[in-house]
Amino acid sequence: MSDIVQYEILENGVALVTLNRPEKRNAISPEMTQGLDEAIKRSEGDDKVCVVILTSSNDKVFCAGADLKIVSEGRSKELFTKDGGFAGFVEASRKKPWIAAVAGSALAGGMELSLACDMIVATQDAMFGLPEPKRGLLAAAGGVSRLPNVVPRNIAFEIITTGDPIDVGRAYELGLVNKVVANGEQVEGALALARSIAENAPLAVQGALALARKAPSLSDAEGMQAGADAIAVLRE
């Protein structure tokens, strides 16, 4: 792995992926895109890894979104991969749960990275937002499409159309954030959650997570059938 995206095993069953471009507020570059793509493939291919934590080496910002210098140079395509979409991450197929450990601001593409994870642990100074409309854009890498499935519809519409951020207290109230921790303790907080997951049977976790991810698009009958199919696979 590169220095820009660091990968390490924290303890049995838990991997840590760290965005490490602090001087650029972890803006997504081609190198970071490739690094995240590699991190997903590495964790998916390691049977000893049950849960992955995604965090930042910069306690002031989780990720500032796309590197606008790359965009202005007409190189936006380099911020996407075939398998993972934006940042090599937001559309990636993942069997294992990912927890975003967020400190500081998670705006634009940074919020989209958080939404692409399955759970979020955030510090008391964290904030989330989709400021794209203030720049004549929209959050097309999952921000606009996923947020209404996470928070109440009208609140999602407000965040999407105003571009104004919300603080961590509001994010927790709305169910966007699973746990709020003291500043500087985002990884420790995420690790506590990861341990609770890693203690469980990994194939059961993966099967349940796969079903839960697609449940919003299923009717009740389809959901019941999908559950029956999933438990049959698990029994084998």
Number of C-alpha atoms within 10 A of each C-alpha: 13 13 13 20 25 20 24 14 14 13 11 13 19 21 25 23 24 23 24 22 19 17 8 14 21 25 25 27 25 20 16 23 23 22 24 28 22 18 24 22 14 15 24 18 10 11 10 15 19 27 27 29 25 25 27 26 19 20 20 18 24 34 31 19 22 20 18 15 12 17 14 9 8 10 13 17 12 18 21 21 19 10 13 19 17 26 30 25 26 23 18 19 12 17 19 20 19 25 25 27 29 38 30 23 25 25 25 24 28 26 27 28 24 29 22 21 20 14 20 26 29 32 24 19 20 24 23 26 22 28 21 20 14 12 8 7 10 18 18 14 21 19 27 18 12 15 21 16 12 13 16 13 11 10 13 19 15 11 20 23 16 14 20 16 19 15 15 26 16 14 20 16 11 15 13 21 23 17 20 23 21 13 16 17 19 24 24 14 19 28 24 11 19 23 16 10 17 21 11 11 10 19 14 15 17 18 17 16 17 16 16 12 10 11 16 11 9 13 10 11 9 12 17 13 13 16 17 12 12 16 14 10 12 13 7 5
